[in-house]
Every structure is written in C-alpha cells, then in structure tokens.
C-alpha cells in the first residue's frame, strides 16, 4: 500500500491530483490511501480522508510499503525514523501552495543525501513513482557532536564580539 500524505495546514491539490491520475492511468497498481488535508479536490481513484488522528496516521505509515508526501520536515523525519521509502514533491510558492520555497530546498538536501526521492514537477512524478519500489533510503545518522561544535563556535564568536 502507498500512503499519500500532504499535511493538514495547506491544500496540495497538485500532488493529490497527480497521484489520483497515476492510479487512473494504471501507473500505480497498488492501493493508495491518502490524507489530503483541507482541499476542495476530491480524488476519484484513491481512498482518502481529509485528516487522520495521530494513532491512525502512525498505523497507516507502519502499514505502508511506500510513502508519497509534500517535502515537510515532519513527513521526512517519520519516513526516515521508520525506514520507509519516501517520494516527496515540494509545495511551491509559484503555485500559491506555500509562502516561500523552503520545501524545494528541503527536498534537494534530503535527496542529495540519499534519504528521499524527489519530484519537482507533476511531469517528473511518474518516473519517480516507478523508482519508488526499488528505492532504499540511506539511514540518517545523528550529528549531535557536529551541531554542538557549531553552537559552541557561534557562542564563542558572539561572546568575542560582545567584548569588543
């Protein structure tokens, strides 16, 4: 089963419609269950709800073979935590899906690190969906020491500038 989730704050009709079309065209053969958030678009080819309670959401993630999502950091973190193959498509400002393009940067970075597959347009989505069945995300290693060093460096620089 593929679990499609687009969060609950903003609609993401472009992604939901593209996945619905992929099921209709036969590109996606496995069942798809979607959490589509606040939207006026009603998929015709996939089972969906607008919002799931956390417990039900967690169960859907656990039951899914693959995830498709917006490029929200929460969705990426859940997929990495559970070692689930994830295809992301970032919301984009030019489509009025978000206030800026931070999800594009997030998708690019996590794709570069081998943690997710990313499609940046509806046209790219079919090929990325095909790749999803063989994609294995690279595990994300904690970098607490590196983060602590960067914070210490910042605080030392801040302290030094305050003394000047």
C-alpha positions as CSV (number, residue, x, y, z in Angstrom):
1,X,0.0,0.0,0.0
2,X,1.1,3.5,-0.7
3,X,0.3,6.2,1.9
4,X,0.0,9.7,0.4
5,X,0.0,12.5,3.0
6,X,0.1,16.2,2.3
7,X,-0.1,17.5,5.8
8,X,-3.2,19.3,7.2
9,X,-2.4,23.0,7.2
10,X,-2.4,23.8,3.4
11,X,-4.1,22.1,0.5
12,X,-1.8,20.4,-2.1
13,X,-4.2,19.6,-4.9
14,X,-1.4,19.4,-7.5
15,X,0.2,16.4,-5.8
16,X,-3.1,14.7,-4.8
17,X,-4.5,15.1,-8.4
18,X,-1.2,13.7,-9.9
19,X,-1.3,10.6,-7.7
20,X,-5.0,10.1,-8.4
21,X,-4.2,10.4,-12.2
22,X,-1.4,7.9,-11.8
23,X,-3.8,5.4,-10.3
24,X,-6.3,6.0,-13.1
25,X,-3.8,5.6,-15.8
26,X,-2.5,2.3,-14.3
27,X,0.9,3.6,-13.5
28,X,0.2,2.9,-9.8
29,X,-1.2,-0.6,-9.3
30,X,-1.1,-1.0,-5.6
31,X,-3.8,0.5,-3.4
32,X,-3.3,4.1,-2.3
33,X,-4.7,5.6,0.9
34,X,-4.4,9.4,1.3
35,X,-4.6,12.1,3.9
36,X,-5.4,15.1,1.7
37,X,-5.9,17.9,4.2
38,X,-8.0,20.9,3.7
39,X,-8.9,20.8,0.0
40,X,-11.8,21.1,-2.3
41,X,-10.4,18.5,-4.7
42,X,-12.0,15.0,-4.2
43,X,-9.9,12.1,-5.7
44,X,-11.9,9.6,-7.7
45,X,-9.3,6.8,-7.8
46,X,-7.9,6.5,-4.4
47,X,-9.3,6.1,-0.9
48,X,-8.8,9.2,1.2
49,X,-9.7,11.2,4.3
50,X,-9.1,14.9,5.0
51,X,-7.4,14.4,8.4
52,X,-6.3,11.4,10.4
53,X,-5.9,11.2,14.2
54,X,-2.2,10.6,15.2
55,X,-2.7,7.0,16.1
56,X,-4.4,6.2,12.8
57,X,-1.8,8.2,10.9
58,X,1.0,6.2,12.6
59,X,-0.7,2.9,11.7
60,X,-1.0,4.0,8.1
61,X,2.7,4.8,8.0
62,X,3.5,1.4,9.6
63,X,1.3,-0.5,7.1
64,X,2.6,1.3,4.0
65,X,5.2,-0.1,1.7
66,X,6.0,3.4,0.4
67,X,5.1,6.9,1.2
68,X,4.4,9.9,-1.0
69,X,4.3,13.3,0.6
70,X,4.9,17.0,0.4
71,X,8.5,17.9,1.4
72,X,7.6,18.8,5.0
73,X,10.3,18.0,7.5
74,X,7.8,16.1,9.8
75,X,6.9,13.7,7.0
76,X,10.6,13.2,6.0
77,X,11.5,12.6,9.7
78,X,8.7,10.0,10.1
79,X,9.8,8.2,6.9
80,X,13.5,8.1,8.0
81,X,12.6,7.0,11.5
82,X,10.7,4.1,10.1
83,X,13.0,3.4,7.2
84,X,10.2,3.9,4.7
85,X,10.9,4.7,1.1
86,X,9.6,8.3,0.5
87,X,8.9,10.2,-2.6
88,X,8.5,14.0,-1.9
89,X,7.1,16.7,-4.1
90,X,7.7,20.2,-2.6
91,X,5.0,22.7,-2.3
92,X,5.9,25.8,-4.3
93,X,5.3,29.5,-3.9
94,X,4.6,30.0,-7.6
95,X,1.5,27.7,-7.3
96,X,0.5,29.5,-4.1
97,X,1.0,26.3,-2.2
98,X,3.2,27.9,0.4
99,X,4.5,31.3,1.4
100,X,8.1,30.5,0.1
101,X,10.1,27.7,-1.5
102,X,11.7,26.3,1.6
103,X,10.3,22.8,0.7
104,X,12.3,22.9,-2.5
105,X,15.5,23.4,-0.5
106,X,14.5,20.7,1.9
107,X,13.7,18.2,-0.9
108,X,17.0,18.9,-2.6
109,X,19.1,18.5,0.5
110,X,17.4,15.2,1.6
111,X,17.5,13.9,-2.0
112,X,21.2,14.8,-2.2
113,X,21.9,12.8,1.0
114,X,20.0,9.8,-0.4
115,X,17.2,9.9,2.1
116,X,14.3,10.6,-0.3
117,X,13.3,10.6,-3.9
118,X,12.1,13.9,-5.1
119,X,9.9,15.1,-8.0
120,X,9.8,18.9,-8.6
121,X,7.0,18.8,-11.1
122,X,4.0,16.8,-12.0
123,X,5.8,15.7,-15.2
124,X,8.6,14.1,-13.1
125,X,6.2,12.3,-10.8
126,X,5.5,9.2,-13.0
127,X,9.2,8.3,-13.4
128,X,9.8,8.8,-9.7
129,X,6.8,6.7,-8.7
130,X,8.4,3.9,-10.8
131,X,11.7,4.3,-8.9
132,X,9.9,4.2,-5.6
133,X,9.6,0.4,-5.5
134,X,13.3,-0.1,-5.7
135,X,14.4,2.9,-3.7
136,X,16.1,2.2,-0.3
137,X,16.7,5.4,1.8
138,X,20.1,5.9,3.3
139,X,19.8,5.9,7.1
140,X,20.2,9.3,8.7
141,X,23.0,9.4,11.3
142,X,22.7,11.7,14.3
143,X,25.2,14.5,14.1
144,X,24.8,15.8,17.7
145,X,28.6,16.4,18.1
146,X,28.8,18.4,14.9
147,X,25.8,20.5,15.9
148,X,27.2,21.1,19.4
149,X,30.5,22.2,17.9
150,X,28.7,24.7,15.6
151,X,26.7,26.1,18.5
152,X,29.8,26.4,20.7
153,X,31.6,28.2,17.8
154,X,28.7,30.6,17.4
155,X,28.5,31.4,21.1
156,X,32.3,31.9,21.3
157,X,32.1,34.3,18.3
158,X,29.1,36.1,19.9
159,X,30.9,36.4,23.2
160,X,34.1,37.7,21.5
161,X,32.2,40.4,19.5
162,X,30.4,41.5,22.7
163,X,33.8,42.1,24.4
164,X,35.0,44.3,21.5
